């Protein structure tokens, strides 16, 4: 059995864009595995790249209430100086 790259999750908030991306990427991975994909044939980045158009179409739908996170703690960010270093 192929080991999944996307870590299983216990709960998500389907109104949050990052959780929507996670769920879609996991669903796409399930489909690839069902179709016979093996370890090394795809990456996490591949899964998120495939999920992005679906998530963005949901985000852009005025009837869909999807938002995105803006309140990460200061430690979460990587800052550069004025020279970009």
TORMIVO-476497 format. One record per residue (C-alpha): residue number from 1; x, y, z; residue in one letter. Coordinates in steps of 0.1 Angstrom, whole numbers. Layout:
BEGIN
{r NUM,{X,Y,Z},"A"}
...
This chain:
BEGIN
{r 1,{0,0,0},"X"}
{r 2,{13,35,-9},"X"}
{r 3,{20,57,21},"X"}
{r 4,{1,90,19},"X"}
{r 5,{21,122,18},"X"}
{r 6,{-7,143,33},"X"}
{r 7,{-10,138,70},"X"}
{r 8,{-45,127,80},"X"}
{r 9,{-65,154,98},"X"}
{r 10,{-91,152,125},"X"}
{r 11,{-111,183,117},"X"}
{r 12,{-110,212,94},"X"}
{r 13,{-128,245,89},"X"}
{r 14,{-143,245,54},"X"}
{r 15,{-146,283,56},"X"}
{r 16,{-108,287,58},"X"}
{r 17,{-88,286,25},"X"}
{r 18,{-58,267,39},"X"}
{r 19,{-81,239,52},"X"}
{r 20,{-99,238,19},"X"}
{r 21,{-66,234,1},"X"}
{r 22,{-56,206,26},"X"}
{r 23,{-88,187,21},"X"}
{r 24,{-87,190,-17},"X"}
{r 25,{-50,179,-18},"X"}
{r 26,{-58,149,3},"X"}
{r 27,{-87,140,-19},"X"}
{r 28,{-65,143,-50},"X"}
{r 29,{-39,121,-34},"X"}
{r 30,{-66,95,-26},"X"}
{r 31,{-76,95,-63},"X"}
{r 32,{-40,91,-75},"X"}
{r 33,{-35,62,-51},"X"}
{r 34,{-67,46,-63},"X"}
{r 35,{-55,49,-98},"X"}
{r 36,{-23,31,-90},"X"}
{r 37,{2,59,-82},"X"}
{r 38,{32,48,-63},"X"}
{r 39,{55,66,-38},"X"}
{r 40,{78,90,-56},"X"}
{r 41,{55,96,-86},"X"}
{r 42,{41,128,-70},"X"}
{r 43,{51,153,-43},"X"}
{r 44,{31,174,-18},"X"}
{r 45,{37,204,-40},"X"}
{r 46,{21,185,-69},"X"}
{r 47,{-10,178,-48},"X"}
{r 48,{-14,214,-37},"X"}
{r 49,{-7,227,-72},"X"}
{r 50,{-35,204,-85},"X"}
{r 51,{-58,215,-56},"X"}
{r 52,{-52,252,-60},"X"}
{r 53,{-76,258,-90},"X"}
{r 54,{-104,241,-72},"X"}
{r 55,{-98,260,-40},"X"}
{r 56,{-96,293,-58},"X"}
{r 57,{-128,287,-77},"X"}
{r 58,{-145,281,-44},"X"}
{r 59,{-129,312,-29},"X"}
{r 60,{-140,333,-58},"X"}
{r 61,{-176,321,-57},"X"}
{r 62,{-197,348,-40},"X"}
{r 63,{-220,322,-26},"X"}
{r 64,{-192,304,-9},"X"}
{r 65,{-180,317,25},"X"}
{r 66,{-143,310,24},"X"}
{r 67,{-118,333,40},"X"}
{r 68,{-80,331,46},"X"}
{r 69,{-58,334,77},"X"}
{r 70,{-41,367,83},"X"}
{r 71,{-33,364,120},"X"}
{r 72,{-2,342,123},"X"}
{r 73,{19,349,154},"X"}
{r 74,{50,371,149},"X"}
{r 75,{73,340,152},"X"}
{r 76,{56,324,123},"X"}
{r 77,{69,350,98},"X"}
{r 78,{104,350,83},"X"}
{r 79,{115,386,79},"X"}
{r 80,{142,400,56},"X"}
{r 81,{161,432,59},"X"}
{r 82,{158,460,33},"X"}
{r 83,{183,442,10},"X"}
{r 84,{161,410,10},"X"}
{r 85,{186,391,31},"X"}
